[in-house]
Amino acid sequence: MPRVKLSEFRAKTIVNKFLDKPYSGIAFDGENDATSKIDESINENKKYVVKVDQGIKKRFKQGLIKLDLGSSHEIIEALGELKRKGYSHFLIEEMVPHDGQDERYLAFERVADGTICYYSQKGGVDIESYENEVKKKLIKDTEDVKEIASFLGLEDGLLEKLIEIFDTNYFSFIEINPLVITFKTPYFLDIAGEVDSAAQFFAGSWSADDVRSSKQDLTEEEIAVKKLSEKSSSSLTLTVLNPDGAVFMLLSGGGVSVVLADEVANLGFGKDLANYGEYSGNPTEEETYIYTKNILSLLIKSKAPKKVLIIGGGVANFTDIRVTFKGVIRALDEVSSELQKQKVKVYVRRGGPHQAEGLTAMKKFLEEKDILGAVHGPELVVSEIVAEAIGQLT
């Protein structure tokens, strides 16, 4: 399943809450004025750190972390500087004075065989310089856990709790760097977390709102879908992977969306996958229309010489296929001449309530506009629609 990046604020909130430790970090969305919130929360006798919180590696070396800020004015100034660079999500935290020799490195990664732990007695911003000193161990039993904990000088039970946090919150990867040990007290100065996106509906501790992109600026289509989703009870998401991609996807349902996106990569066309996202949860005709318009806007702007659109999904439980396909057809109709001009073909695989009417209307429309690739119901194995569509590109 796709790994997506959590905000550091959410990752730290999850870890500290589970460990019953206080956490006073302040998340700030660059679209809002932070002045009043900062004035209320800042203690002028302490020092603070301001960070870009968008899943970016090596932030310190890129100037995306501001240290030693002692007043509300300095914090607001730092936020303004980072915002002017195009970033939109930030984290404000108290500084933790410490010695570099107290910095450790700790990470967990989920793999097919279980959970791998990466760990080192040296951590911090120069971890790449200590790459050869980072140990790697597939955790098989409690003895492995004890060995790692002893090596890092962790208090009894902490590593076991971190592994439990990793598992119960559906993390795919979590990196604590540096993990500072001062007088046997652990401080998680920086946490980078990735979660299994397919788990968002039952994770409980995080949601799609906590997912971050390292991109500085969203496309106008991503912004439009984000705003649409905020006003809807349905799930509407869009991430642009390659603006000049050849394979565009209009996907319904989180699980099947993952299967179809993975199948594109499995067939060797991962670099050509233009977008990822989904519409599900029984969106209205108007919501589906707007969502589809934004996918088509991206498709038409792509400079790829050949392009296909896959309208894919599983067998819906309650999403009315007839209604959502009306919205899709409206959006396709508005740009059908351009799709013909660019020789785009549309491939469909979908099922659910009123599927016969919806699929019939879709096939009739695509034939009339000469953009038909193929239309299938649930009789076709869902992943096979990808191979059928990619055949158009070769």
C-alpha positions in Angstrom: 0.0 0.0 0.0 1.3 3.6 -0.6 3.3 5.1 2.2 2.3 8.7 2.8 4.0 11.2 5.1 2.4 12.4 8.3 3.1 15.8 9.7 5.7 15.9 12.4 3.1 17.5 14.7 0.8 14.5 14.3 3.5 11.9 14.6 4.8 13.5 17.8 1.3 13.9 19.2 0.7 10.1 18.7 4.1 9.1 20.2 3.9 11.4 23.2 0.2 10.6 24.0 0.9 6.9 24.0 3.9 7.4 26.3 1.9 9.7 28.5 4.4 12.5 28.0 3.3 16.2 27.6 3.7 17.7 24.2 3.4 21.5 23.6 4.1 21.8 19.9 2.0 24.3 17.9 0.9 23.4 14.4 0.5 26.4 12.1 -1.3 26.4 8.7 0.2 29.2 6.6 -3.2 30.3 5.4 -4.1 31.6 8.8 -2.8 34.4 10.9 -0.7 32.9 13.8 -0.2 36.1 15.8 -2.8 35.7 18.4 -2.2 32.0 18.9 1.6 32.6 19.3 1.1 35.5 21.7 -1.1 33.3 23.9 1.3 30.2 23.8 4.8 31.6 24.0 6.8 32.0 27.2 9.3 34.9 26.6 11.7 33.2 29.1 12.1 30.2 26.8 13.7 29.6 23.4 11.8 28.2 20.5 12.3 26.4 17.2 10.2 27.0 14.0 10.2 24.2 11.3 8.6 23.6 8.0 6.4 20.6 8.6 5.9 19.1 5.1 7.8 15.8 5.3 11.0 17.3 4.0 14.4 15.6 4.7 17.5 17.6 5.6 15.5 20.7 6.7 18.3 22.2 8.8 20.7 22.1 5.9 18.1 23.8 3.7 17.5 26.6 6.1 14.0 25.3 6.9 14.5 25.2 10.6 14.9 28.4 12.6 16.5 28.1 16.0 16.9 30.0 19.2 13.9 32.3 18.8 13.1 34.1 22.1 10.0 36.2 21.3 6.7 36.2 19.5 8.0 38.8 17.1 11.0 36.6 16.2 8.8 33.5 15.7 6.3 35.4 13.5 9.2 36.8 11.5 10.6 33.3 11.0 7.2 32.0 9.9 6.9 34.8 7.4 10.3 34.0 5.9 9.5 30.4 5.5 6.1 31.1 4.1 7.6 33.4 1.5 9.6 30.4 0.3 6.4 28.7 -0.7 5.7 26.5 2.3 2.4 26.3 4.0 2.7 24.1 7.2 4.9 24.8 10.2 5.7 23.5 13.7 6.7 25.6 16.7 8.4 23.9 19.6 10.4 24.7 22.7 14.2 24.2 22.2 15.8 21.3 24.1 19.4 22.3 25.0 21.7 19.3 24.8 25.1 18.1 23.9 25.8 16.6 20.4 27.1 13.4 22.1 23.7 12.7 23.5 22.1 12.4 20.0 21.1 9.0 18.8 19.5 7.6 15.7 16.5 5.3 15.7 14.1 4.2 12.9 11.7 1.4 12.2 10.5 0.2 8.8 7.9 -2.3 7.9 9.0 -4.9 5.3 7.6 -8.2 4.0 9.5 -10.2 6.7 8.4 -8.0 9.6 9.9 -4.8 11.2 13.5 -3.7 10.6 15.1 -1.4 13.2 17.9 1.0 12.2 19.9 2.4 15.1 23.1 4.2 15.9 24.8 5.9 18.9 25.4 8.9 16.6 22.6 10.9 15.2 21.6 14.4 14.2 21.9 16.5 11.1 25.1 14.8 10.0 23.7 11.3 10.1 24.7 10.7 6.5 28.3 11.1 7.6 27.8 8.2 10.1 26.0 5.9 7.6 28.4 3.1 8.1 27.8 3.2 11.9 24.0 2.7 11.5 23.1 -0.9 12.5 20.2 -2.8 11.0 18.3 -5.6 12.6 15.1 -7.5 11.7 13.3 -7.7 15.0 12.4 -11.3 15.7 11.9 -11.5 19.5 12.3 -9.7 22.8 16.1 -10.5 22.9 16.6 -8.4 19.8 14.6 -5.5 21.4 16.7 -5.7 24.6 19.9 -5.7 22.6 19.0 -2.5 20.7 17.7 -0.8 23.8 20.9 -1.6 25.7 23.1 -0.4 22.8 21.2 3.0 22.7 21.0 3.4 26.5 17.2 3.5 26.5 15.2 3.0 29.7 13.4 -0.3 30.2 10.3 -0.8 28.1 10.7 2.3 25.9 11.7 0.5 22.8 8.8 -2.0 23.2 6.4 0.9 23.6 7.7 2.5 20.4 7.3 -0.7 18.5 3.7 -0.9 19.8 3.1 2.6 18.6 4.5 1.7 15.3 2.2 -1.2 14.9 -1.0 0.0 16.3 -1.0 3.3 14.4 -0.2 1.7 11.0 3.2 3.3 10.5 5.2 2.0 7.6 8.2 3.9 8.6 9.2 6.1 11.5 12.5 7.9 12.1 13.5 9.6 15.3 16.6 11.7 14.6 17.9 12.9 16.8 16.7 10.9 19.8 18.4 12.7 22.6 19.2 10.9 25.9 19.9 13.4 28.7 20.2 11.9 32.2 18.3 8.9 30.9 15.4 11.1 29.8 14.5 10.6 26.1 13.6 13.6 23.9 12.2 13.1 20.4 13.6 16.2 18.7 12.6 15.3 15.2 10.2 12.6 14.0 9.5 11.7 10.4 6.6 9.3 10.0 5.0 7.5 7.1 1.8 5.5 7.4 -0.1 3.0 5.2 -2.7 5.2 3.4 -5.2 2.4 3.1 -5.5 2.4 6.9 -6.8 6.0 7.2 -10.5 5.0 7.7 -9.8 2.9 10.8 -6.5 4.3 12.2 -8.2 6.7 14.6 -5.1 8.6 15.6 -4.5 10.2 12.2 -6.5 11.2 9.1 -5.9 12.4 5.5 -5.7 16.0 7.0 -2.4 15.0 8.7 -0.8 13.8 5.4 1.8 16.2 4.1 3.5 16.7 0.7 7.1 17.9 0.4 6.1 20.0 -2.5 6.2 23.8 -1.9 3.1 24.6 -4.0 0.1 22.6 -4.8 -1.3 22.7 -8.4 -4.5 24.6 -8.9 -6.3 21.3 -9.4 -5.0 19.9 -6.1 -6.2 23.0 -4.3 -9.6 22.8 -6.0 -10.1 19.2 -4.9 -8.9 20.0 -1.4 -11.4 22.8 -1.0 -14.1 20.5 -2.5 -13.3 17.8 0.0 -13.5 20.2 2.9 -17.1 20.9 2.1 -18.1 17.3 1.4 -19.0 14.3 3.5 -17.4 12.1 0.8 -13.7 11.3 0.3 -12.1 13.4 -2.5 -8.3 13.4 -2.8 -5.9 14.2 -5.5 -2.1 14.2 -5.7 -0.2 15.1 -8.8 2.7 12.7 -9.3 3.9 13.7 -12.8 2.3 16.7 -14.6 3.5 15.3 -17.9 2.4 11.7 -17.2 0.6 9.5 -19.7 -1.6 7.4 -17.4 -4.3 9.4 -15.7 -6.6 7.8 -13.2 -10.1 8.6 -11.9 -10.4 6.1 -9.1 -13.1 5.2 -6.7 -12.5 3.5 -3.3 -9.2 3.5 -1.3 -8.4 -0.2 -1.5 -9.0 -0.6 -5.3 -7.3 2.7 -5.9 -4.1 1.3 -4.4 -4.4 -1.9 -6.4 -4.7 0.0 -9.7 -1.9 2.4 -9.0 0.4 -0.4 -8.0 -0.5 -2.3 -11.1 0.7 0.6 -13.3 4.0 0.4 -11.5 4.1 -3.4 -11.8 3.8 -3.1 -15.5 6.8 -0.8 -15.7 4.9 2.5 -16.2 5.3 3.9 -12.7 7.1 7.0 -14.0 4.2 7.6 -16.4 1.5 7.6 -13.6 0.3 11.2 -13.6 -1.9 11.3 -10.5 -3.2 9.4 -7.5 -6.3 9.9 -5.4 -9.9 8.8 -5.1 -13.5 9.8 -5.0 -15.7 7.6 -2.8 -18.3 7.7 -0.1 -21.2 8.3 -2.4 -20.3 11.8 -3.8 -23.1 13.8 -5.5 -23.2 14.2 -9.3 -22.0 17.8 -8.9 -19.0 16.8 -6.7 -18.0 14.0 -9.1 -18.3 16.5 -12.0 -16.0 19.0 -10.3 -13.6 16.3 -9.3 -13.4 14.9 -12.8 -13.0 18.3 -14.3 -9.8 18.8 -12.3 -8.4 15.4 -13.4 -9.2 16.3 -17.0 -7.5 19.7 -16.6 -4.3 17.9 -15.7 -4.6 15.4 -18.5 -5.1 18.1 -21.2 -2.1 20.1 -20.0 0.2 17.1 -19.9 2.8 17.1 -22.7 2.9 13.3 -23.0 2.6 12.2 -26.7 0.1 9.5 -25.8 -2.4 9.5 -22.9 -5.1 7.3 -21.4 -7.7 7.9 -18.7 -8.6 4.9 -16.5 -11.9 5.3 -14.7 -11.5 2.4 -12.2 -13.1 1.1 -9.1 -14.4 -1.9 -7.3 -18.0 -2.9 -6.7 -19.4 -0.1 -4.6 -21.7 -0.9 -1.6 -23.7 2.3 -1.7 -22.2 4.8 -4.2 -24.8 5.2 -7.0 -22.8 4.4 -10.2 -25.6 6.0 -12.4 -25.3 9.3 -10.5 -21.5 9.6 -10.3 -21.2 8.6 -14.0 -23.5 11.4 -14.9 -21.0 13.8 -13.3 -18.1 12.1 -15.0 -19.9 12.3 -18.4 -20.7 16.0 -18.0 -17.0 16.8 -17.4 -15.8 14.6 -20.3 -18.4 16.2 -22.6 -17.0 19.7 -22.0 -13.5 18.7 -23.2 -14.4 15.8 -25.6 -13.2 17.7 -28.7 -9.8 18.3 -27.1 -9.6 14.6 -26.0 -10.3 13.6 -29.6 -7.6 16.0 -30.8 -5.1 14.5 -28.4 -6.3 10.9 -29.3 -7.0 10.1 -25.6 -8.9 6.9 -25.0 -10.9 6.2 -21.9 -11.0 2.8 -20.1 -13.6 2.0 -17.5 -14.1 -0.8 -14.9 -16.7 -0.2 -12.3 -19.5 -1.9 -10.4 -22.1 -1.2 -7.8 -25.7 0.1 -7.4 -27.3 0.9 -10.8 -24.2 -0.3 -12.6 -26.0 -1.4 -15.7 -27.5 2.0 -16.4 -24.3 3.8 -15.5 -22.0 1.6 -17.7 -24.5 1.7 -20.6 -24.6 5.5 -20.5 -20.8 5.7 -20.3 -20.2 3.4 -23.2 -22.8 5.2 -25.4 -21.2 8.6 -24.6 -17.6 7.4 -25.2 -18.6 5.8 -28.5 -20.4 8.9 -29.7 -17.3 11.1 -28.9 -14.9 8.6 -30.4 -12.8 8.3 -27.2 -13.9 4.8 -26.2 -11.1 2.5 -25.1 -13.3 -0.1 -23.2 -16.1 -0.3 -20.7 -16.3 -3.2 -18.2 -18.3 -4.1 -15.2 -17.2 -6.3 -12.4 -16.9 -9.3 -14.7 -13.3 -8.0 -15.5 -10.6 -8.6 -12.9 -10.0 -5.1 -11.6 -6.3 -5.0 -12.3 -6.7 -6.1 -15.9 -8.2 -2.7 -16.9 -4.7 -1.2 -16.3 -3.0 -3.6 -18.7 -5.7 -3.0 -21.3 -5.3 0.8 -21.0 -1.5 0.7 -21.1 -1.6 -1.3 -24.3 -2.8 1.9 -25.9 0.5 3.5 -25.0 2.8 0.9 -26.5 
